[in-house]
Amino acid sequence: MNVVASWHVYGTDDPVGPLDVWLIDEGDRAIHITTGSDWCLVVDTSEPYAGYGMGDSGHITVGALDGTTPFERHIGESVLAAREDLEPQTGRVALELSFPSGRVRCESRAGDLRLTGRS
C-alpha cells in the first residue's frame, strides 16, 4: 500500500491536514478517505486530484505523505481488516484499518479528518 494526501497551505504557516487520504494498492486502485459537508466520514474509490490555488486563501497540495500521519509506518503493508463506526443521524463517522504492525483510526471530528495510530 502507498499513501497520498492533500494539505491546505496558507502563506508560511504549517500545512493543515491532511484533508484527504488515498490508500493505493498494488493494482493502483485508490481508496479515498475524507470528510463530508455533513461531517460524516466519506470512503469511496477515486483517484487523487491535482493540487490547486485558492487565491488569497492559500493552496491545496497533493502528494506523498510527509511523515506526519500514522499511515507512514504501514506503507507497503496490506490492510487486514476494516471496521466502521456509524451514527444514526450522520452515518459513518470513523473507519479503523488493521495492518500487520498496528491500526490506524480515521475519524470525522467537527468536519476535520483526524488520523490516529494504535498498536
Biopython code that builds the backbone (N, CA, C, O; Angstrom):
import numpy as np
from Bio.PDB.StructureBuilder import StructureBuilder

atoms = [
    (1, "MET", "N", (0.835, -1.174, 0.000)),
    (1, "MET", "CA", (0.000, 0.000, 0.000)),
    (1, "MET", "C", (0.882, 1.240, 0.000)),
    (1, "MET", "O", (1.869, 1.314, 0.732)),
    (2, "ASN", "N", (0.520, 2.202, -0.820)),
    (2, "ASN", "CA", (1.118, 3.531, -0.810)),
    (2, "ASN", "C", (0.049, 4.519, -0.369)),
    (2, "ASN", "O", (-1.145, 4.231, -0.453)),
    (3, "VAL", "N", (0.483, 5.684, 0.100)),
    (3, "VAL", "CA", (-0.461, 6.674, 0.617)),
    (3, "VAL", "C", (-0.151, 8.040, 0.023)),
    (3, "VAL", "O", (1.002, 8.470, -0.014)),
    (4, "VAL", "N", (-1.198, 8.713, -0.439)),
    (4, "VAL", "CA", (-1.134, 10.083, -0.948)),
    (4, "VAL", "C", (-2.106, 10.898, -0.109)),
    (4, "VAL", "O", (-3.141, 10.382, 0.312)),
    (5, "ALA", "N", (-1.787, 12.167, 0.141)),
    (5, "ALA", "CA", (-2.671, 13.009, 0.954)),
    (5, "ALA", "C", (-2.722, 14.420, 0.384)),
    (5, "ALA", "O", (-1.859, 14.817, -0.398)),
    (6, "SER", "N", (-3.740, 15.169, 0.783)),
    (6, "SER", "CA", (-3.841, 16.590, 0.421)),
    (6, "SER", "C", (-3.736, 17.426, 1.695)),
    (6, "SER", "O", (-4.160, 17.006, 2.771)),
    (7, "TRP", "N", (-3.160, 18.621, 1.545)),
    (7, "TRP", "CA", (-2.926, 19.532, 2.672)),
    (7, "TRP", "C", (-3.278, 20.954, 2.250)),
    (7, "TRP", "O", (-3.092, 21.319, 1.089)),
    (8, "HIS", "N", (-3.779, 21.748, 3.171)),
    (8, "HIS", "CA", (-4.025, 23.167, 2.929)),
    (8, "HIS", "C", (-2.805, 23.952, 3.399)),
    (8, "HIS", "O", (-2.392, 23.838, 4.554)),
    (9, "VAL", "N", (-2.235, 24.743, 2.508)),
    (9, "VAL", "CA", (-1.057, 25.556, 2.828)),
    (9, "VAL", "C", (-1.438, 27.023, 2.662)),
    (9, "VAL", "O", (-1.930, 27.436, 1.612)),
    (10, "TYR", "N", (-1.204, 27.798, 3.709)),
    (10, "TYR", "CA", (-1.524, 29.221, 3.676)),
    (10, "TYR", "C", (-0.271, 30.006, 4.052)),
    (10, "TYR", "O", (0.208, 29.935, 5.184)),
    (11, "GLY", "N", (0.246, 30.748, 3.091)),
    (11, "GLY", "CA", (1.431, 31.575, 3.348)),
    (11, "GLY", "C", (2.581, 30.741, 3.878)),
    (11, "GLY", "O", (2.919, 29.704, 3.307)),
    (12, "THR", "N", (3.187, 31.193, 4.975)),
    (12, "THR", "CA", (4.317, 30.480, 5.576)),
    (12, "THR", "C", (3.883, 29.599, 6.740)),
    (12, "THR", "O", (4.728, 29.014, 7.418)),
    (13, "ASP", "N", (2.568, 29.494, 6.984)),
    (13, "ASP", "CA", (2.066, 28.640, 8.063)),
    (13, "ASP", "C", (2.350, 27.173, 7.754)),
    (13, "ASP", "O", (2.542, 26.800, 6.596)),
    (14, "ASP", "N", (2.374, 26.351, 8.791)),
    (14, "ASP", "CA", (2.495, 24.912, 8.594)),
    (14, "ASP", "C", (1.271, 24.402, 7.848)),
    (14, "ASP", "O", (0.175, 24.936, 8.018)),
    (15, "PRO", "N", (1.447, 23.372, 7.021)),
    (15, "PRO", "CA", (0.289, 22.801, 6.312)),
    (15, "PRO", "C", (-0.760, 22.292, 7.290)),
    (15, "PRO", "O", (-0.431, 21.795, 8.367)),
    (16, "VAL", "N", (-2.019, 22.419, 6.907)),
    (16, "VAL", "CA", (-3.142, 21.936, 7.708)),
    (16, "VAL", "C", (-3.672, 20.681, 7.036)),
    (16, "VAL", "O", (-3.859, 20.642, 5.820)),
    (17, "GLY", "N", (-3.908, 19.668, 7.834)),
    (17, "GLY", "CA", (-4.469, 18.452, 7.273)),
    (17, "GLY", "C", (-3.812, 17.231, 7.850)),
    (17, "GLY", "O", (-3.151, 17.287, 8.887)),
    (18, "PRO", "N", (-4.000, 16.141, 7.175)),
    (18, "PRO", "CA", (-4.469, 16.033, 5.804)),
    (18, "PRO", "C", (-5.972, 16.265, 5.677)),
    (18, "PRO", "O", (-6.744, 15.999, 6.598)),
    (19, "LEU", "N", (-6.361, 16.767, 4.511)),
    (19, "LEU", "CA", (-7.771, 16.967, 4.199)),
    (19, "LEU", "C", (-8.357, 15.712, 3.575)),
    (19, "LEU", "O", (-9.514, 15.369, 3.818)),
    (20, "ASP", "N", (-7.550, 15.028, 2.768)),
    (20, "ASP", "CA", (-7.922, 13.799, 2.086)),
    (20, "ASP", "C", (-6.753, 12.833, 2.205)),
    (20, "ASP", "O", (-5.598, 13.245, 2.314)),
    (21, "VAL", "N", (-7.069, 11.536, 2.185)),
    (21, "VAL", "CA", (-6.046, 10.498, 2.140)),
    (21, "VAL", "C", (-6.492, 9.477, 1.098)),
    (21, "VAL", "O", (-7.665, 9.107, 1.035)),
    (22, "TRP", "N", (-5.540, 9.029, 0.282)),
    (22, "TRP", "CA", (-5.794, 7.965, -0.687)),
    (22, "TRP", "C", (-4.869, 6.808, -0.373)),
    (22, "TRP", "O", (-3.652, 6.983, -0.312)),
    (23, "LEU", "N", (-5.435, 5.624, -0.172)),
    (23, "LEU", "CA", (-4.670, 4.403, 0.023)),
    (23, "LEU", "C", (-4.631, 3.701, -1.329)),
    (23, "LEU", "O", (-5.677, 3.356, -1.879)),
    (24, "ILE", "N", (-3.440, 3.489, -1.864)),
    (24, "ILE", "CA", (-3.297, 2.952, -3.215)),
    (24, "ILE", "C", (-2.665, 1.569, -3.132)),
    (24, "ILE", "O", (-1.572, 1.406, -2.589)),
    (25, "ASP", "N", (-3.363, 0.573, -3.677)),
    (25, "ASP", "CA", (-2.872, -0.808, -3.592)),
    (25, "ASP", "C", (-1.939, -1.131, -4.759)),
    (25, "ASP", "O", (-1.655, -0.278, -5.600)),
    (26, "GLU", "N", (-1.471, -2.377, -4.792)),
    (26, "GLU", "CA", (-0.515, -2.806, -5.812)),
    (26, "GLU", "C", (-1.073, -2.706, -7.227)),
    (26, "GLU", "O", (-0.313, -2.571, -8.186)),
    (27, "GLY", "N", (-2.394, -2.771, -7.361)),
    (27, "GLY", "CA", (-3.033, -2.660, -8.666)),
    (27, "GLY", "C", (-3.383, -1.234, -9.033)),
    (27, "GLY", "O", (-4.127, -1.004, -9.986)),
    (28, "ASP", "N", (-2.848, -0.256, -8.280)),
    (28, "ASP", "CA", (-3.099, 1.177, -8.484)),
    (28, "ASP", "C", (-4.556, 1.570, -8.268)),
    (28, "ASP", "O", (-5.002, 2.592, -8.789)),
    (29, "ARG", "N", (-5.304, 0.775, -7.508)),
    (29, "ARG", "CA", (-6.662, 1.165, -7.122)),
    (29, "ARG", "C", (-6.553, 2.066, -5.903)),
    (29, "ARG", "O", (-5.804, 1.775, -4.971)),
    (30, "ALA", "N", (-7.302, 3.158, -5.913)),
    (30, "ALA", "CA", (-7.217, 4.155, -4.835)),
    (30, "ALA", "C", (-8.506, 4.184, -4.022)),
    (30, "ALA", "O", (-9.600, 4.304, -4.573)),
    (31, "ILE", "N", (-8.361, 4.071, -2.702)),
    (31, "ILE", "CA", (-9.474, 4.266, -1.770)),
    (31, "ILE", "C", (-9.284, 5.650, -1.163)),
    (31, "ILE", "O", (-8.237, 5.940, -0.585)),
    (32, "HIS", "N", (-10.268, 6.481, -1.289)),
    (32, "HIS", "CA", (-10.234, 7.883, -0.858)),
    (32, "HIS", "C", (-10.962, 8.013, 0.472)),
    (32, "HIS", "O", (-12.087, 7.535, 0.619)),
    (33, "ILE", "N", (-10.313, 8.666, 1.449)),
    (33, "ILE", "CA", (-10.914, 8.897, 2.760)),
    (33, "ILE", "C", (-10.880, 10.400, 3.025)),
    (33, "ILE", "O", (-9.824, 11.027, 2.944)),
    (34, "THR", "N", (-12.047, 10.978, 3.345)),
    (34, "THR", "CA", (-12.145, 12.407, 3.621)),
    (34, "THR", "C", (-13.396, 12.645, 4.470)),
    (34, "THR", "O", (-14.065, 11.694, 4.873)),
    (35, "THR", "N", (-13.708, 13.903, 4.736)),
    (35, "THR", "CA", (-14.929, 14.231, 5.467)),
    (35, "THR", "C", (-15.931, 14.872, 4.521)),
    (35, "THR", "O", (-15.561, 15.543, 3.558)),
    (36, "GLY", "N", (-17.209, 14.653, 4.813)),
    (36, "GLY", "CA", (-18.268, 15.234, 4.000)),
    (36, "GLY", "C", (-18.767, 16.537, 4.589)),
    (36, "GLY", "O", (-18.423, 16.892, 5.716)),
    (37, "SER", "N", (-19.574, 17.245, 3.825)),
    (37, "SER", "CA", (-20.111, 18.529, 4.290)),
    (37, "SER", "C", (-21.036, 18.352, 5.490)),
    (37, "SER", "O", (-21.271, 19.298, 6.242)),
    (38, "ASP", "N", (-21.565, 17.130, 5.669)),
    (38, "ASP", "CA", (-22.419, 16.856, 6.829)),
    (38, "ASP", "C", (-21.623, 16.261, 7.994)),
    (38, "ASP", "O", (-22.204, 15.742, 8.947)),
    (39, "TRP", "N", (-20.285, 16.339, 7.911)),
    (39, "TRP", "CA", (-19.333, 15.892, 8.931)),
    (39, "TRP", "C", (-19.227, 14.386, 9.034)),
    (39, "TRP", "O", (-18.639, 13.878, 9.989)),
    (40, "CYS", "N", (-19.791, 13.644, 8.060)),
    (40, "CYS", "CA", (-19.612, 12.201, 8.056)),
    (40, "CYS", "C", (-18.232, 11.884, 7.472)),
    (40, "CYS", "O", (-17.578, 12.756, 6.900)),
    (41, "LEU", "N", (-17.806, 10.656, 7.618)),
    (41, "LEU", "CA", (-16.551, 10.205, 7.026)),
    (41, "LEU", "C", (-16.885, 9.576, 5.683)),
    (41, "LEU", "O", (-17.685, 8.643, 5.611)),
    (42, "VAL", "N", (-16.282, 10.079, 4.629)),
    (42, "VAL", "CA", (-16.538, 9.597, 3.271)),
    (42, "VAL", "C", (-15.418, 8.628, 2.883)),
    (42, "VAL", "O", (-14.235, 8.946, 3.007)),
    (43, "VAL", "N", (-15.804, 7.459, 2.420)),
    (43, "VAL", "CA", (-14.859, 6.473, 1.904)),
    (43, "VAL", "C", (-15.378, 6.054, 0.537)),
    (43, "VAL", "O", (-16.469, 5.494, 0.427)),
    (44, "ASP", "N", (-14.592, 6.325, -0.512)),
    (44, "ASP", "CA", (-15.009, 5.973, -1.858)),
    (44, "ASP", "C", (-13.796, 5.564, -2.677)),
    (44, "ASP", "O", (-12.669, 5.586, -2.182)),
    (45, "THR", "N", (-14.024, 5.195, -3.918)),
    (45, "THR", "CA", (-12.928, 4.880, -4.825)),
    (45, "THR", "C", (-12.802, 6.026, -5.806)),
    (45, "THR", "O", (-13.664, 6.223, -6.662)),
    (46, "SER", "N", (-11.726, 6.779, -5.679)),
    (46, "SER", "CA", (-11.446, 7.858, -6.614)),
    (46, "SER", "C", (-9.952, 8.149, -6.595)),
    (46, "SER", "O", (-9.275, 7.947, -5.586)),
    (47, "GLU", "N", (-9.461, 8.618, -7.707)),
    (47, "GLU", "CA", (-8.043, 8.921, -7.861)),
    (47, "GLU", "C", (-7.705, 10.241, -7.177)),
    (47, "GLU", "O", (-8.561, 11.118, -7.064)),
    (48, "PRO", "N", (-6.462, 10.388, -6.720)),
    (48, "PRO", "CA", (-6.046, 11.686, -6.162)),
    (48, "PRO", "C", (-6.193, 12.790, -7.212)),
    (48, "PRO", "O", (-5.901, 12.586, -8.391)),
    (49, "TYR", "N", (-6.641, 13.935, -6.772)),
    (49, "TYR", "CA", (-6.753, 15.080, -7.668)),
    (49, "TYR", "C", (-5.450, 15.872, -7.644)),
    (49, "TYR", "O", (-4.578, 15.624, -6.811)),
    (50, "ALA", "N", (-5.327, 16.817, -8.558)),
    (50, "ALA", "CA", (-4.137, 17.677, -8.597)),
    (50, "ALA", "C", (-4.312, 18.812, -7.595)),
    (50, "ALA", "O", (-5.434, 19.229, -7.310)),
    (51, "GLY", "N", (-3.217, 19.300, -7.073)),
    (51, "GLY", "CA", (-3.281, 20.453, -6.193)),
    (51, "GLY", "C", (-3.823, 21.658, -6.947)),
    (51, "GLY", "O", (-3.851, 21.673, -8.178)),
    (52, "TYR", "N", (-4.258, 22.677, -6.191)),
    (52, "TYR", "CA", (-4.824, 23.861, -6.837)),
    (52, "TYR", "C", (-4.680, 25.070, -5.927)),
    (52, "TYR", "O", (-4.556, 24.937, -4.710)),
    (53, "GLY", "N", (-4.698, 26.263, -6.540)),
    (53, "GLY", "CA", (-4.620, 27.510, -5.806)),
    (53, "GLY", "C", (-5.992, 28.004, -5.406)),
    (53, "GLY", "O", (-6.991, 27.726, -6.069)),
    (54, "MET", "N", (-6.024, 28.753, -4.293)),
    (54, "MET", "CA", (-7.280, 29.334, -3.812)),
    (54, "MET", "C", (-7.119, 30.836, -3.582)),
    (54, "MET", "O", (-7.721, 31.404, -2.671)),
    (55, "GLY", "N", (-6.307, 31.462, -4.410)),
    (55, "GLY", "CA", (-6.110, 32.901, -4.296)),
    (55, "GLY", "C", (-5.543, 33.296, -2.949)),
    (55, "GLY", "O", (-4.555, 32.720, -2.494)),
    (56, "ASP", "N", (-6.164, 34.276, -2.306)),
    (56, "ASP", "CA", (-5.692, 34.773, -1.017)),
    (56, "ASP", "C", (-5.831, 33.757, 0.119)),
    (56, "ASP", "O", (-5.290, 33.965, 1.205)),
    (57, "SER", "N", (-6.550, 32.662, -0.126)),
    (57, "SER", "CA", (-6.755, 31.649, 0.912)),
    (57, "SER", "C", (-5.708, 30.540, 0.897)),
    (57, "SER", "O", (-5.845, 29.556, 1.624)),
    (58, "GLY", "N", (-4.668, 30.682, 0.083)),
    (58, "GLY", "CA", (-3.596, 29.696, 0.043)),
    (58, "GLY", "C", (-3.772, 28.717, -1.093)),
    (58, "GLY", "O", (-4.337, 29.056, -2.133)),
    (59, "HIS", "N", (-3.290, 27.505, -0.899)),
    (59, "HIS", "CA", (-3.416, 26.487, -1.929)),
    (59, "HIS", "C", (-3.478, 25.097, -1.300)),
    (59, "HIS", "O", (-3.128, 24.899, -0.137)),
    (60, "ILE", "N", (-3.931, 24.153, -2.103)),
    (60, "ILE", "CA", (-4.009, 22.751, -1.699)),
    (60, "ILE", "C", (-2.892, 22.014, -2.427)),
    (60, "ILE", "O", (-2.774, 22.092, -3.650)),
    (61, "THR", "N", (-2.067, 21.292, -1.654)),
    (61, "THR", "CA", (-1.035, 20.455, -2.247)),
    (61, "THR", "C", (-1.456, 18.997, -2.103)),
    (61, "THR", "O", (-2.117, 18.616, -1.137)),
    (62, "VAL", "N", (-1.064, 18.204, -3.069)),
    (62, "VAL", "CA", (-1.374, 16.775, -3.053)),
    (62, "VAL", "C", (-0.092, 16.023, -3.354)),
    (62, "VAL", "O", (0.590, 16.320, -4.334)),
    (63, "GLY", "N", (0.240, 15.046, -2.514)),
    (63, "GLY", "CA", (1.440, 14.264, -2.756)),
    (63, "GLY", "C", (1.646, 13.208, -1.692)),
    (63, "GLY", "O", (0.785, 12.962, -0.848)),
    (64, "ALA", "N", (2.808, 12.597, -1.758)),
    (64, "ALA", "CA", (3.158, 11.551, -0.795)),
    (64, "ALA", "C", (3.161, 12.128, 0.611)),
    (64, "ALA", "O", (3.400, 13.320, 0.804)),
    (65, "LEU", "N", (2.897, 11.284, 1.576)),
    (65, "LEU", "CA", (2.889, 11.724, 2.971)),
    (65, "LEU", "C", (4.257, 12.237, 3.391)),
    (65, "LEU", "O", (5.287, 11.814, 2.868)),
    (66, "ASP", "N", (4.242, 13.151, 4.342)),
    (66, "ASP", "CA", (5.479, 13.811, 4.757)),
    (66, "ASP", "C", (5.949, 13.402, 6.149)),
    (66, "ASP", "O", (6.732, 14.121, 6.770)),
    (67, "GLY", "N", (5.492, 12.276, 6.641)),
    (67, "GLY", "CA", (5.936, 11.806, 7.945)),
    (67, "GLY", "C", (5.100, 12.292, 9.110)),
    (67, "GLY", "O", (5.498, 12.110, 10.261)),
    (68, "THR", "N", (3.952, 12.905, 8.851)),
    (68, "THR", "CA", (3.161, 13.473, 9.943)),
    (68, "THR", "C", (1.863, 12.725, 10.228)),
    (68, "THR", "O", (1.059, 13.189, 11.036)),
    (69, "THR", "N", (1.640, 11.580, 9.585)),
    (69, "THR", "CA", (0.423, 10.821, 9.867)),
    (69, "THR", "C", (0.790, 9.392, 10.264)),
    (69, "THR", "O", (1.885, 8.924, 9.954)),
    (70, "PRO", "N", (-0.113, 8.703, 10.943)),
    (70, "PRO", "CA", (0.177, 7.329, 11.367)),
    (70, "PRO", "C", (0.220, 6.316, 10.228)),
    (70, "PRO", "O", (0.588, 5.164, 10.461)),
    (71, "PHE", "N", (-0.139, 6.699, 9.015)),
    (71, "PHE", "CA", (-0.077, 5.756, 7.902)),
    (71, "PHE", "C", (1.362, 5.444, 7.489)),
    (71, "PHE", "O", (1.609, 4.383, 6.915)),
    (72, "GLU", "N", (2.314, 6.330, 7.763)),
    (72, "GLU", "CA", (3.699, 6.136, 7.317)),
    (72, "GLU", "C", (4.264, 4.782, 7.729)),
    (72, "GLU", "O", (4.939, 4.126, 6.935)),
    (73, "ARG", "N", (3.998, 4.362, 8.948)),
    (73, "ARG", "CA", (4.605, 3.106, 9.409)),
    (73, "ARG", "C", (3.981, 1.875, 8.766)),
    (73, "ARG", "O", (4.458, 0.761, 8.980)),
    (74, "HIS", "N", (2.911, 2.060, 7.972)),
    (74, "HIS", "CA", (2.241, 0.921, 7.342)),
    (74, "HIS", "C", (2.408, 0.894, 5.830)),
    (74, "HIS", "O", (1.821, 0.043, 5.161)),
    (75, "ILE", "N", (3.201, 1.814, 5.281)),
    (75, "ILE", "CA", (3.423, 1.835, 3.833)),
    (75, "ILE", "C", (4.064, 0.513, 3.423)),
    (75, "ILE", "O", (5.030, 0.064, 4.041)),
    (76, "GLY", "N", (3.529, -0.096, 2.393)),
    (76, "GLY", "CA", (3.999, -1.386, 1.916)),
    (76, "GLY", "C", (3.242, -2.559, 2.523)),
    (76, "GLY", "O", (3.385, -3.688, 2.053)),
    (77, "GLU", "N", (2.435, -2.317, 3.563)),
    (77, "GLU", "CA", (1.663, -3.380, 4.198)),
    (77, "GLU", "C", (0.276, -3.487, 3.576)),
    (77, "GLU", "O", (-0.212, -2.551, 2.942)),
    (78, "SER", "N", (-0.336, -4.627, 3.766)),
    (78, "SER", "CA", (-1.714, -4.841, 3.315)),
    (78, "SER", "C", (-2.685, -4.552, 4.452)),
    (78, "SER", "O", (-2.360, -4.745, 5.623)),
    (79, "VAL", "N", (-3.872, -4.092, 4.097)),
    (79, "VAL", "CA", (-4.936, -3.921, 5.082)),
    (79, "VAL", "C", (-5.501, -5.309, 5.382)),
    (79, "VAL", "O", (-5.921, -6.027, 4.474)),
    (80, "LEU", "N", (-5.507, -5.679, 6.666)),
    (80, "LEU", "CA", (-6.012, -6.991, 7.081)),
    (80, "LEU", "C", (-7.501, -6.965, 7.384)),
    (80, "LEU", "O", (-8.208, -7.941, 7.133)),
    (81, "ALA", "N", (-7.984, -5.833, 7.931)),
    (81, "ALA", "CA", (-9.396, -5.724, 8.308)),
    (81, "ALA", "C", (-9.788, -4.255, 8.372)),
    (81, "ALA", "O", (-8.943, -3.375, 8.536)),
    (82, "ALA", "N", (-11.086, -4.012, 8.240)),
    (82, "ALA", "CA", (-11.630, -2.653, 8.358)),
    (82, "ALA", "C", (-12.893, -2.721, 9.205)),
    (82, "ALA", "O", (-13.700, -3.641, 9.069)),
    (83, "ARG", "N", (-13.054, -1.720, 10.094)),
    (83, "ARG", "CA", (-14.239, -1.652, 10.957)),
    (83, "ARG", "C", (-14.762, -0.222, 10.934)),
    (83, "ARG", "O", (-13.993, 0.724, 11.099)),
    (84, "GLU", "N", (-16.072, -0.061, 10.729)),
    (84, "GLU", "CA", (-16.698, 1.259, 10.682)),
    (84, "GLU", "C", (-17.457, 1.547, 11.967)),
    (84, "GLU", "O", (-17.974, 0.636, 12.613)),
    (85, "ASP", "N", (-17.518, 2.833, 12.335)),
    (85, "ASP", "CA", (-18.407, 3.313, 13.394)),
    (85, "ASP", "C", (-19.463, 4.175, 12.721)),
    (85, "ASP", "O", (-19.140, 5.079, 11.950)),
    (86, "LEU", "N", (-20.725, 3.891, 13.016)),
    (86, "LEU", "CA", (-21.836, 4.612, 12.403)),
    (86, "LEU", "C", (-22.647, 5.336, 13.470)),
    (86, "LEU", "O", (-22.814, 4.837, 14.583)),
    (87, "GLU", "N", (-23.146, 6.511, 13.121)),
    (87, "GLU", "CA", (-24.062, 7.281, 13.962)),
    (87, "GLU", "C", (-25.394, 7.368, 13.229)),
    (87, "GLU", "O", (-25.407, 7.569, 12.014)),
    (88, "PRO", "N", (-26.516, 7.222, 13.934)),
    (88, "PRO", "CA", (-27.827, 7.219, 13.272)),
    (88, "PRO", "C", (-28.109, 8.497, 12.458)),
    (88, "PRO", "O", (-28.691, 8.415, 11.376)),
    (89, "GLN", "N", (-27.713, 9.648, 12.954)),
    (89, "GLN", "CA", (-28.019, 10.912, 12.275)),
    (89, "GLN", "C", (-27.036, 11.245, 11.159)),
    (89, "GLN", "O", (-27.418, 11.869, 10.169)),
    (90, "THR", "N", (-25.781, 10.840, 11.302)),
    (90, "THR", "CA", (-24.727, 11.269, 10.390)),
    (90, "THR", "C", (-24.284, 10.192, 9.419)),
    (90, "THR", "O", (-23.917, 10.505, 8.287)),
    (91, "GLY", "N", (-24.309, 8.951, 9.825)),
    (91, "GLY", "CA", (-23.761, 7.874, 9.002)),
    (91, "GLY", "C", (-22.385, 7.497, 9.530)),
    (91, "GLY", "O", (-22.143, 7.519, 10.737)),
    (92, "ARG", "N", (-21.488, 7.153, 8.616)),
    (92, "ARG", "CA", (-20.146, 6.740, 9.007)),
    (92, "ARG", "C", (-19.393, 7.911, 9.634)),
    (92, "ARG", "O", (-19.323, 8.991, 9.047)),
    (93, "VAL", "N", (-18.834, 7.702, 10.821)),
    (93, "VAL", "CA", (-18.041, 8.742, 11.490)),
    (93, "VAL", "C", (-16.613, 8.292, 11.741)),
    (93, "VAL", "O", (-15.761, 9.111, 12.084)),
    (94, "ALA", "N", (-16.332, 6.989, 11.574)),
    (94, "ALA", "CA", (-14.969, 6.501, 11.781)),
    (94, "ALA", "C", (-14.752, 5.214, 11.001)),
    (94, "ALA", "O", (-15.685, 4.461, 10.720)),
    (95, "LEU", "N", (-13.490, 4.989, 10.664)),
    (95, "LEU", "CA", (-13.054, 3.775, 9.992)),
    (95, "LEU", "C", (-11.725, 3.381, 10.609)),
    (95, "LEU", "O", (-10.782, 4.172, 10.614)),
    (96, "GLU", "N", (-11.645, 2.176, 11.123)),
    (96, "GLU", "CA", (-10.386, 1.695, 11.689)),
    (96, "GLU", "C", (-9.836, 0.608, 10.789)),
    (96, "GLU", "O", (-10.504, -0.388, 10.511)),
    (97, "LEU", "N", (-8.594, 0.813, 10.332)),
    (97, "LEU", "CA", (-7.935, -0.127, 9.440)),
    (97, "LEU", "C", (-6.847, -0.867, 10.205)),
    (97, "LEU", "O", (-6.035, -0.247, 10.894)),
    (98, "SER", "N", (-6.828, -2.192, 10.086)),
    (98, "SER", "CA", (-5.822, -3.016, 10.753)),
    (98, "SER", "C", (-4.764, -3.452, 9.747)),
    (98, "SER", "O", (-5.085, -3.904, 8.648)),
    (99, "PHE", "N", (-3.507, -3.311, 10.133)),
    (99, "PHE", "CA", (-2.345, -3.705, 9.352)),
    (99, "PHE", "C", (-1.554, -4.733, 10.161)),
    (99, "PHE", "O", (-1.808, -4.875, 11.357)),
    (100, "PRO", "N", (-0.617, -5.447, 9.567)),
    (100, "PRO", "CA", (0.187, -6.398, 10.339)),
    (100, "PRO", "C", (0.904, -5.765, 11.534)),
    (100, "PRO", "O", (1.117, -6.431, 12.546)),
    (101, "SER", "N", (1.278, -4.490, 11.427)),
    (101, "SER", "CA", (2.054, -3.858, 12.502)),
    (101, "SER", "C", (1.256, -2.871, 13.357)),
    (101, "SER", "O", (1.849, -2.130, 14.141)),
    (102, "GLY", "N", (-0.066, -2.842, 13.226)),
    (102, "GLY", "CA", (-0.870, -1.932, 14.046)),
    (102, "GLY", "C", (-2.122, -1.481, 13.328)),
    (102, "GLY", "O", (-2.514, -2.065, 12.318)),
    (103, "ARG", "N", (-2.756, -0.428, 13.858)),
    (103, "ARG", "CA", (-4.019, 0.065, 13.315)),
    (103, "ARG", "C", (-3.955, 1.573, 13.119)),
    (103, "ARG", "O", (-3.180, 2.272, 13.772)),
    (104, "VAL", "N", (-4.790, 2.058, 12.202)),
    (104, "VAL", "CA", (-4.991, 3.493, 12.006)),
    (104, "VAL", "C", (-6.482, 3.755, 12.064)),
    (104, "VAL", "O", (-7.266, 3.099, 11.379)),
    (105, "ARG", "N", (-6.867, 4.720, 12.890)),
    (105, "ARG", "CA", (-8.274, 5.125, 13.006)),
    (105, "ARG", "C", (-8.448, 6.448, 12.274)),
    (105, "ARG", "O", (-7.734, 7.416, 12.538)),
    (106, "CYS", "N", (-9.403, 6.480, 11.356)),
    (106, "CYS", "CA", (-9.751, 7.679, 10.596)),
    (106, "CYS", "C", (-11.102, 8.147, 11.114)),
    (106, "CYS", "O", (-12.063, 7.378, 11.121)),
    (107, "GLU", "N", (-11.185, 9.402, 11.550)),
    (107, "GLU", "CA", (-12.428, 9.922, 12.112)),
    (107, "GLU", "C", (-12.757, 11.278, 11.522)),
    (107, "GLU", "O", (-11.876, 12.026, 11.099)),
    (108, "SER", "N", (-14.042, 11.576, 11.503)),
    (108, "SER", "CA", (-14.507, 12.916, 11.191)),
    (108, "SER", "C", (-14.874, 13.571, 12.514)),
    (108, "SER", "O", (-15.781, 13.122, 13.215)),
    (109, "ARG", "N", (-14.161, 14.633, 12.842)),
    (109, "ARG", "CA", (-14.447, 15.371, 14.081)),
    (109, "ARG", "C", (-14.655, 16.839, 13.721)),
    (109, "ARG", "O", (-13.740, 17.511, 13.247)),
    (110, "ALA", "N", (-15.860, 17.317, 13.950)),
    (110, "ALA", "CA", (-16.207, 18.709, 13.646)),
    (110, "ALA", "C", (-15.839, 19.062, 12.208)),
    (110, "ALA", "O", (-15.416, 20.182, 11.923)),
    (111, "GLY", "N", (-16.004, 18.103, 11.313)),
    (111, "GLY", "CA", (-15.739, 18.341, 9.899)),
    (111, "GLY", "C", (-14.285, 18.163, 9.481)),
    (111, "GLY", "O", (-13.976, 18.304, 8.298)),
    (112, "ASP", "N", (-13.387, 17.861, 10.406)),
    (112, "ASP", "CA", (-11.968, 17.658, 10.102)),
    (112, "ASP", "C", (-11.636, 16.175, 10.087)),
    (112, "ASP", "O", (-12.202, 15.403, 10.861)),
    (113, "LEU", "N", (-10.727, 15.776, 9.216)),
    (113, "LEU", "CA", (-10.254, 14.415, 9.171)),
    (113, "LEU", "C", (-9.179, 14.243, 10.245)),
    (113, "LEU", "O", (-8.177, 14.958, 10.243)),
    (114, "ARG", "N", (-9.385, 13.307, 11.148)),
    (114, "ARG", "CA", (-8.436, 13.019, 12.223)),
    (114, "ARG", "C", (-7.909, 11.591, 12.039)),
    (114, "ARG", "O", (-8.681, 10.657, 11.825)),
    (115, "LEU", "N", (-6.603, 11.440, 12.124)),
    (115, "LEU", "CA", (-5.963, 10.131, 11.982)),
    (115, "LEU", "C", (-5.162, 9.843, 13.247)),
    (115, "LEU", "O", (-4.374, 10.675, 13.694)),
    (116, "THR", "N", (-5.368, 8.664, 13.818)),
    (116, "THR", "CA", (-4.610, 8.274, 14.990)),
    (116, "THR", "C", (-4.110, 6.851, 14.805)),
    (116, "THR", "O", (-4.806, 5.999, 14.252)),
    (117, "GLY", "N", (-2.899, 6.606, 15.274)),
    (117, "GLY", "CA", (-2.305, 5.286, 15.198)),
    (117, "GLY", "C", (-2.507, 4.540, 16.499)),
    (117, "GLY", "O", (-2.546, 5.146, 17.570)),
    (118, "ARG", "N", (-2.637, 3.225, 16.409)),
    (118, "ARG", "CA", (-2.817, 2.364, 17.572)),
    (118, "ARG", "C", (-1.986, 1.118, 17.368)),
    (118, "ARG", "O", (-1.830, 0.631, 16.249)),
    (119, "SER", "N", (-1.458, 0.612, 18.457)),
    (119, "SER", "CA", (-0.671, -0.631, 18.370)),
    (119, "SER", "C", (-1.569, -1.833, 18.495)),
    (119, "SER", "O", (-1.092, -2.967, 18.446)),
]
sb = StructureBuilder()
sb.init_structure("model")
sb.init_model(0)
sb.init_chain("A")
sb.init_seg("    ")
for serial, (resi, resn, name, xyz) in enumerate(atoms, 1):
    if name == "N":
        sb.init_residue(resn, " ", resi, " ")
    sb.init_atom(name, np.array(xyz, "f"), 0.0, 1.0, " ", f" {name:<3s}", serial, name[0])
structure = sb.get_structure()
